[in-house]
Amino acid sequence: MSISTVRPGHSTERRGPLWSAASAPIQARLVAIITCYGALAIAPCLLAPLVGSTHISLARAFDRSIPFADNVDAQIFFVARMPRVLTGAVVGSTLAAAGVVMQALLRNPLATPFTLGVSAGAALGAILVITFSTVVSVGALSPVPLASLAGALLASAIVYALATRPGRTMSTMVLLLAGVTLNSFFSALILFVQYMADFTQTYRTVRWLMGDLDVGGFGTIVASLPLVFVSFAIFAVLPRSLNLLSVGADTASTRGVDVGRTQPLAFLSASLATSAAVSLAGPIGFVGIVVPHLVRLMVGVDHRLVLPASALFGAAFLVGCDLVARTVLAPVEVPVGVVTAMLGGPFFLWLLVRRS
């Protein structure tokens, strides 16, 4: 009798005709889910620019015979509303997808993209610039999103360094503890900076911390796209591994998942996505926990379905929340982070009760 050896990091499963037949229903469901959720994401993105405290004519907004400087409808549509809607779609999809990955990585259904201190690092960077910087712009961009991005990346690097050791796989327990500790430390620094700031600076920092999609142009969105593309490219190769990793690292390893490679990729992709989102709109909470759980109730727990569905539903969810924020007390605009928190807080409590 011969004994076959299996190389570490390789699966013992043989993917023959039966495996292909089993994967066919998943592929059909994936196409259907992308079609349905894609339509759900496109609908509010088309509707939201047309709704607001000021009525606009779409025909007049696209009328090239009227100079742009004299076309109020075009200015409202292309300068005020379209960048805001696109920001909502990008931020919503990245936060929702990052929430799915974080929950699988930490094996905690209550984990969010902000659990590991990325948002606190981003907030500290932004608040330092708001309070102490005299620089108005860096090229065509505001220094606030750039400082926020730098703070988020710094926080991610610190947490990653603490959670990894040479020759060992990433420890999710150390990752979680390091993230929570760093979150508390950065929050203390934020309070200290706010204490040292004057009234105007404190007001600006509080408004930024509430989350806002009013980016005022397309430049900031374009600047964040490289990070978004990189994170989603990594997301695309993770779903099969996340299915097993969410059960446990040992189980995933015995089924052929390279845990030492998958865990850092999951952390890196989720951190990059969160960094891009927070640099655009500030720390908008609860998107990364509400959307993944709602999607799981509708499509199941398979990450091959949950991840793309969450990204699309997250875009629709945040654009819809921003539409409510802009219209519910018009002409006063409520920060979108307030709306998501009012929806997410009760939902989070419901999750706690449901799991207990």
N, C-alpha and C positions, 0 to 999 in steps of 0.2 A: 504493500500500500504506500503510495507516495503522498508526501505531505506538501501541500502548496503553501507558499509564503505570500504574504500580502505586504506590499510596501506601505510604510506609514504615510497617511494623508491620501490614500487611494481607497476607493470604495470597493467592497467585495461583491456588489450587486452587478449582475449582467443585464445590460439594457437591450433586450431583444425585442421581438415583435409584440410580446405582451406589454412591455413597458411603453412602447409607441402607442398601442391601443389605449392604455390607461391615460397617457398624456393628452390624447386627442380631446376628451371632454374639457380638460383644463384650457386648452388652446381655444376651443369654441367659446367657453365662458369668458375667457380673457378678451376676445374680440367683442363680444356682446357688452361686457362691462366697460371697455374703453369707449365703445360707441355711445352707450347710454350716459355714462358719467362725463364724457367729452361734450355731449350736447348740453348736459346740465351745467357744465362750466362755461360754455360759450354763451348760453342764454343771458345770464346776468351781466356778462361782460359787454354784450350788445345793448342791453337795456339801461344799465347804470349811467352811461354818459349822456343819456337823453333825459334823465330825471334829476331835478334839483330845485333849489329855491327860485331860480331864474329860468323861465321857459326859453328854449332855443329852437330855431328852425334848422333841421338837418340839411335841407336843400340850400339854405343860405350859408350854412357853415362850410359846405363844399363848393360854393359858388366862387370860381376863380376870377370872375369878372370884377369882384369887389376886392380892393386892396386889403391885405391881412390887417394892417394897422387900423382900418376903418370897419372891419368886420367883427363886431362884438360876439356874434354867435360862433364864429370860427375860433376866436380867442378863448371863449369859455370851453368849447369842445376840445380843442387840441392842447391848450395850455393848462387849464384847470382840471378837467374831468378825465380825459384819456390817460394822462400819466398816472393819475390816482387809481383808476381802474386796473391798469396794467400792474402797478405796484401791488395792489391787493391780490391779484391773481398770482404773481410771483411769490409774494410773502406767504400767502395762504397755502400754496402747493408745497413750498419748501418746508414750512413748519410742520405741516401734516405728515409729509414723508419722513422728516427727521424724527417725529414722534413715534412713528411705526418702528423705525430702526432702533431707536433708543429703548423702546419697550421690549424688543426682542433681545437686544444686547444685554440689558440688565435683568432680563426675565422678571420684569416688574410692570404690571399693567397700568400702574399709576405714574410711571416715569414720563417726563416731558422733555422737549428739546432744551429746556432751561435747567434741568436737574443738575447738570455737571458744571455749572458756573459760567457757561459761555455768555449768557445774557448779562450777568453781573459784570463780567470783564468788559463787555461792549458798553454797558451803561457807564462804567467808570471812565472809560476813554472818552465817551461823548460829553460827560459832565465836566471833565477836566478842561476840555476845549471850550465848552460853553462858558465856563466860569473864568478861566484865566487867559485864554487865547485872544489876541487882537487881530488874528488873521481872518479876513473876510472870506477868501476863497483860495482854493488850491487849483489853479487852472480854471476849468469850468465847473468844478465841484466845490461844494461846501466842505469845510474841514471836519464837520461833525460826523458825517457817515464814514469818513476815512479814519478818524480817531476811534470810532465805534468798532469798525472792522479790525483795526490793530489791537484793540483791547480784547475782542473776542478771540482772535487768533492766539494772543498771548496766554489767555486763560486756558485755551484748549491745549497749548503746548505744555503748560505747567501740569495740568491734570494727566496728560499722556505720559509725561516723564515720571510722575509719581507712581503711575499704575503699571509701568513696565520695568522689567529688569533684564539685563543681558542673559540670553539663553533660556528665558522663561516666557510663558504666554502671559497675556494681559490678565490681571486680576480684576474682575468686575467688582468685587467687594472694595478693593482699594480705590478703584475708579470712582465708585459711588461716594465713598467717604471723603476722598480728595475733592470731588466736585462740590459736595455739600459744605465742606470746610472753607473752600475757596469762595464759594458763594457768600457765606457769612462774612468772611474777611473783606471782600470787595464791597459788600453792602455797608459795612462799618465805615469804610473809606468814603463811600458815597455820602453818607450822613455827615461825615466830618467836612467834606468839601461844601456841602449845602449849608452847613453852619457858618463856614467862612465866607460864603457868597452874600451879595446884597439881595434886595428884594426882587429886582428885575431878573437877575441871574437865577435865583431860586425858582421863580415862576417859570422861566424857560426850561429849567431842568425837570420840574414837575410835569410840565406839559409833554416833554419828550418821553418821560418815563411812562406816561399814559398810553403811548403808542399812537402814531398818526401816519396816514398814507399820503398826506399832502406834500409830495416831493418837489412840486413846482417845475417839472421838466423831465425830459427823457434821459438826460445825461447821467444821473445817478443810477437809473435802472440799467442802462447799458454798461456802466462800470461794474455792476454787481453780477452781470451775466456769466463771466468766466467761472466764478466760484459756483454758480448755480449749475452750469453745464458739467463741471467736473464732478460735483456731488451727485447729480442725477446719472451720470455715466457709471459711477460706482454703484449707485442704487440698483442699476439694471442688472448687475451680476450677482447681487446678494440674495434675492428671494429664496432660492432653494436652500442655501446655507442657513438663512434665518429661520426657516421652518424647523430645522434640527437644532440650531443654537438656542432657540427659545425653550426647548425641552431641557437642555443642559449641555455644558461643554463636553463632558465625558461621553454622553450619548452621541453628540454630533461627531466627535472624534472617531468613535468606533464605526460610524456610518460613512466615513470617508471625508468629512469636512476638515480642511486644514484650519483648525481653530486659531493657531498662531498667526495666520494671515487674515482670516475673516474678521476677527474681533477688532484689530487696528483699522481695517478698511471700513467697518461699520462705524466706529467712533470717528474716524477722519471725515467720512462723507456726511454724517449727521452734524458734526461740528462746523464744517464748511457751509452747509446749507443754513444752519442757524445763524452763523456769522453774517452771511449775506442778507438774511431776512432782517435781523436786528439792525444792521447798518442802514437798511432802507427805511424801516418804519418804527424802530424802537422795540422794546420788549412787549409785544402783543401776546398776552397770555391765553392759555386754555385751548388754542387752536390745535396744538400738538397732542392733546389728550381727548378732546371732544370728537374731533373728526375721525381718528382711527377707530375708536370704539363704536361710533355710529356706523362706520363702514363695515366693521366686523359683524354687526348685527344683521347687515343686509347681504353680505357676500361670503361670510364665513371667516375662517382664521388662516387660510392659505396665503402666505405672503406674496405669492405670484399674482394673486388677485387683489389683496389688500393694499399693497404698495402703490400700484398705478391708480387704483380707485380712490385712495386717500389723497393722492396728489391732485387729482382732478376735482374731487369733492371739496378739498381744502380751498382751492381757488374760488369755487362757487360760494363757499361758506363765508370767506372773508370779504369778498366783493359784496355779497348780500348784507353782511353786518355793517359795512361801510355805507351802503345805501341807506340803511336804517339810521345810522349815525348822522348822515347829512340831511335827512328829511324829517325825522321825528320831531325835532324842535326848530325847524327852519324858521328864520334864516340862521339861527345859532347851530353850529356844528359840534356834536358831541365827539370826543376822541373815540376812535374805533376800539381801542383797548378797553374802554369802559363797557362797551356793548358786549364784547366777547367775554369779559369777566362776569357780567351779569347773567349771561347764558351759561358760562362754564362753571361758575361756582356751584349752583344747584346740581348741575350734572355731575360734578366731581363728588359731591356728597352722596348722590344717588349711587354712584359706582362703589363708594365705600360701604354703603348699606347693603347693596346687592351682593358684594363679595363676602360680607360678613354673615 
